[in-house]
Amino acid sequence: MRLSATAFLMLMSLFTPLTAHAQTYLGFDRNDYPGDANLKTLRQSFAYTGYWLNNPPGTKSNSWTGHRAAVESAGFGFLVLFNGRLYAELKSETNAQRMGNADALMAASSARREGFPSGTVIFLDQEQGGRMLPEQKAYIFSWVDAILAAGFRAGIYCSGIASPDEQHVVTAEDIRQSAGSRQITYWAINDSCPPSPGCVFPQRPPAPRQSGLEFAEIWQFAQSPQRKDVAARCTNYNRDGNCYPPALQGQHVDLNSANSPDPSHTRTH
């Protein structure tokens, strides 16, 4: 029996590795705005950048405010970020729900003020890992619901590494299993080597699913400074423990791989 050309191509597609068709994109994020003058140089290595809507963790101000147009003009896509609450701030489930709703309205207002369109994915930065406690889930899901109601899409930046305790909970999986029908985009952190390649700048970075989470759409695979408790086996960081772009040694970065050159989808509306 001879196959037609169409049937032959369909048969061959069954044996073609998925990775042959998968395009991935390298991006960076950092707490401090790198400066307008450095955008062109950074764009040589990166397709997109993180962009904070409020004060990043451990800071008292947000230096990204007002720079969206410059970043976009330089050709970058975006990972739009909102710094969420720590467990100690939540107090109770009822209070956590109120805070989640209020913070989402603040994030939506900031996104509009910065010029991001409706439908942009805004990522909630969940710094604490392990199994989420009831107060944390109340905050996260209240935030997600209010972001969706405000006309944006919801994402979450959280750990994709099993917790070091006896439960070995992966935060991203725990949140996803509790999210019900909510549509959430997952940006997973896993800077352990392996699966992380460490502080490297490939044109084709590893796919987010290689983080260990099939549903991850973005993978943060390197952090600055190097986390000794997690990434000690990664040997290609700078001597000072940071990860620096090849053409801009004065600006340490966190590295990400994504399935899109604009993971917050700010250009597709």
C-alpha positions in Angstrom: 0.0 0.0 0.0 1.3 3.4 -0.9 0.5 6.4 1.3 -0.5 9.7 -0.2 1.7 12.7 0.4 -0.8 14.1 2.9 -1.1 10.8 4.8 2.7 10.5 4.8 3.1 13.9 6.4 0.5 13.2 9.0 2.2 9.9 9.9 5.6 11.5 10.2 4.2 14.2 12.5 3.5 11.5 15.0 7.2 10.8 15.3 8.4 14.4 15.4 9.5 15.5 18.8 7.3 18.3 20.3 10.4 20.3 21.1 11.1 20.6 17.3 8.1 22.9 17.1 8.3 24.7 20.4 9.7 28.2 20.4 11.0 29.5 23.7 12.1 33.0 24.7 14.7 34.3 27.2 13.7 37.2 29.5 14.9 38.8 32.7 13.4 40.4 35.8 15.0 42.5 38.6 13.7 44.7 41.4 15.4 47.9 40.2 14.7 49.5 36.8 17.9 49.1 34.7 17.7 52.6 33.3 16.6 53.9 29.9 20.2 53.9 28.6 20.7 50.2 29.2 17.5 49.0 27.5 19.1 48.7 24.0 22.0 46.6 25.3 19.7 44.3 27.4 17.4 43.8 24.3 20.4 42.1 22.6 20.0 39.2 25.0 16.3 39.3 26.1 12.9 39.3 24.5 10.9 40.5 27.6 11.3 41.9 31.0 9.5 41.9 34.4 7.7 45.1 35.2 6.6 45.9 38.8 3.3 47.6 39.5 4.1 48.2 43.1 7.1 48.2 45.4 9.2 45.0 44.8 10.0 42.7 47.8 12.3 44.3 50.3 12.1 47.8 48.8 10.4 51.1 49.8 9.8 52.5 46.3 9.2 51.3 42.7 11.7 52.6 40.2 9.8 51.0 37.3 6.9 53.4 37.6 6.5 55.6 34.4 8.9 53.6 32.2 6.5 51.3 30.3 6.6 53.3 27.1 10.4 53.3 27.0 10.6 49.6 27.7 8.0 48.9 25.0 9.8 51.2 22.5 13.0 49.3 23.0 11.1 46.2 21.8 10.6 44.3 25.0 7.5 42.2 25.9 6.4 42.2 29.5 6.0 40.1 32.7 3.7 42.4 34.7 4.2 41.9 38.4 2.4 42.8 41.6 4.1 42.1 45.0 1.6 40.2 47.2 1.3 39.9 51.0 3.2 37.7 53.4 1.4 35.3 55.6 2.0 37.4 58.7 0.0 40.3 57.2 -3.1 38.3 56.5 -4.3 37.6 60.2 -7.5 35.7 59.2 -9.3 34.3 56.1 -11.9 37.2 56.2 -9.2 39.8 56.4 -7.1 38.0 53.7 -10.1 38.1 51.3 -10.5 41.8 51.9 -6.8 42.4 51.4 -6.8 40.3 48.2 -9.7 42.3 46.7 -8.2 45.6 47.7 -4.7 44.7 46.3 -6.2 43.5 43.0 -8.0 46.8 42.6 -4.7 48.6 43.3 -2.9 46.3 40.8 -5.5 47.0 38.1 -5.4 50.7 38.7 -1.6 50.8 38.5 -1.7 48.7 35.3 -4.1 51.1 33.6 -2.1 54.1 34.8 1.1 52.6 33.3 -0.7 52.0 30.0 -1.2 48.3 30.0 -4.4 47.2 28.1 -7.3 45.2 29.4 -6.5 41.5 29.1 -2.9 41.9 30.3 -1.8 39.0 32.5 -0.8 40.4 35.9 1.3 38.1 38.0 0.9 38.0 41.8 4.3 37.6 43.4 3.9 34.8 46.0 7.2 34.8 47.8 6.5 32.1 50.4 6.5 28.5 49.4 5.3 25.1 50.6 1.6 24.3 51.1 -0.5 27.4 51.2 -2.4 27.9 54.4 -6.2 28.8 54.3 -5.4 32.5 54.8 -2.9 32.5 51.9 -5.4 30.7 49.6 -8.1 33.1 50.6 -5.9 36.0 49.7 -4.6 34.5 46.4 -8.0 33.5 45.1 -9.7 36.8 46.2 -6.9 38.6 44.3 -7.4 36.4 41.2 -11.2 36.9 41.2 -10.9 40.7 41.5 -8.2 40.9 38.8 -10.5 39.0 36.4 -13.5 41.1 37.3 -11.4 44.2 36.6 -10.8 43.1 33.0 -7.3 41.7 33.3 -6.0 38.1 33.4 -4.4 36.5 36.4 -1.1 34.9 36.8 1.0 33.8 39.8 4.7 33.7 40.4 5.5 31.0 42.9 7.8 28.1 43.7 8.0 25.0 41.5 10.3 23.2 43.9 9.2 20.6 46.4 9.2 22.0 49.9 12.1 20.7 52.1 9.8 19.4 54.8 8.4 15.8 54.9 5.4 16.8 52.8 7.4 17.8 49.7 4.7 20.1 48.5 5.2 22.1 45.3 3.5 25.4 45.8 2.4 25.8 42.1 0.7 22.4 42.2 -0.9 23.2 45.5 -2.4 26.4 44.2 -3.5 24.9 41.0 -5.2 22.0 42.7 -7.2 24.4 44.9 -8.0 26.9 42.2 -11.2 25.2 40.9 -12.2 26.6 37.4 -10.1 29.7 37.7 -7.9 30.4 34.8 -4.4 31.2 36.1 -1.1 31.5 34.3 1.8 30.0 36.2 5.3 31.4 36.4 7.3 28.8 38.3 10.6 29.2 40.1 13.1 26.3 40.0 16.7 27.4 40.1 18.0 24.0 41.3 20.6 22.4 39.0 19.3 20.2 37.5 16.8 20.9 35.9 18.0 24.5 35.7 20.9 25.2 33.4 22.1 27.9 35.8 23.3 31.4 34.8 23.3 30.9 31.0 21.9 33.1 28.2 20.9 30.7 25.3 19.0 32.0 22.3 16.7 29.0 22.8 16.3 28.6 26.5 14.8 25.3 27.9 11.0 25.1 27.7 9.1 26.0 30.9 7.7 22.5 31.2 11.3 21.3 31.7 11.1 23.0 35.1 9.2 19.9 36.2 5.7 21.5 35.8 3.9 20.6 32.6 1.5 23.5 33.1 4.1 26.3 33.6 4.2 28.9 30.9 7.2 30.8 32.4 10.1 29.3 34.2 12.5 31.4 36.4 15.6 29.2 36.2 18.3 31.5 37.8 18.1 34.1 40.5 20.5 36.9 41.7 22.0 36.3 44.1 22.5 32.6 43.7 20.5 30.7 46.4 23.1 28.5 48.2 20.4 26.3 49.7 18.8 25.5 46.3 21.3 26.4 43.6 24.6 25.3 45.1 25.2 22.8 42.3 25.0 25.6 39.7 28.6 26.5 38.9 28.3 29.3 36.3 27.3 32.3 38.4 29.6 35.2 38.8 32.2 35.0 41.6 30.1 37.5 43.7 27.1 35.1 43.5 25.1 37.1 40.9 24.0 36.5 37.4 25.1 39.2 34.9 24.1 39.6 31.2 27.1 39.1 28.9 27.0 42.7 27.6 26.1 44.5 30.8 28.1 43.3 33.8 26.8 46.0 36.1 23.2 44.8 36.1 22.5 41.5 37.8 19.3 39.7 36.7 17.0 36.8 37.3 16.6 34.6 34.2 13.4 33.3 32.7 12.2 31.1 29.9 8.7 31.6 28.4 6.5 30.2 25.6 5.9 33.8 24.4 8.1 36.8 23.7 5.4 38.8 25.6 4.3 36.5 28.5 1.8 39.0 29.9 0.2 39.3 26.4 0.2 43.1 26.4 0.3 43.2 22.6 -2.4 40.8 21.6 -5.7 42.7 22.2 
